Amino acid sequence: MNIIPLEYVAGLFDGEGWVTITRHKPYTQYGQKSIVYTSRVSIEMTDTQLLEDLHNQFGGSLSKRKKARATNRKITHIWYLHGKNARDFLIMILPFLRTKKEQAKIFIEYINHTSEYRNENPCRSKVISQDSLGFREDCVQRIRKINGFQASRI
């Protein structure tokens, strides 16, 4: 296994990675009544060996785009982490990030909040408090603003 220096990983993430927190309508088949938020960090590129090295070093998942984004482009592969694993990864590379440092800080804050909320609400009720929903939505909007997307709300 090739160990990739954190400085290199941070530069790779700054250039080819992304930080995302998305929201979805409740999965009513599971009894959810509140909007669902999912969090993920990813790196997408054509070099599969480097992504496999990241997967071996940090865990997570690998996937392949089903088709190229354009006819003159190669098919890309994606390495990604969710939740606490993504937070722990970002904490490791945070000192070396340049362009994605603010998104990483918001993501870490988001995961810390949701972890704390789950610890305080161990029954994992199907309804999330309005305060927690407001905080989560604020994190989504802050990242969207940094990334240059217009704010959108459900």
Stockholm file with secondary structure:
# STOCKHOLM 1.0

chainA/1-154         MNIIPLEYVAGLFDGEGWVTITRHKPYTQYGQKSIVYTSRVSIEMTDTQLLEDLHNQFGGSLSKRKKARATNRKITHIWYLHGKNARDFLIMILPFLRTKKEQAKIFIEYINHTSEYRNENPCRSKVISQDSLGFREDCVQRIRKINGFQASRI
#=GR chainA/1-154 SS CCCCCHHHHHHHHHHHEEEEEEEECCCGGGTCCSCEEEEEEEEEESCHHHHHHHHHHHCCEEEECSSCSSTTSCCCEEEEEEHHHHHHHHHHHGGGCSSSHHHHHHHHHHHHHHHHHHHHCTTCCSSCCHHHHHHHHHHHHHHHHHTTCCCCCC
#=GC SS_cons         CCCCCHHHHHHHHHHHEEEEEEEECCCGGGTCCSCEEEEEEEEEESCHHHHHHHHHHHCCEEEECSSCSSTTSCCCEEEEEEHHHHHHHHHHHGGGCSSSHHHHHHHHHHHHHHHHHHHHCTTCCSSCCHHHHHHHHHHHHHHHHHTTCCCCCC
//
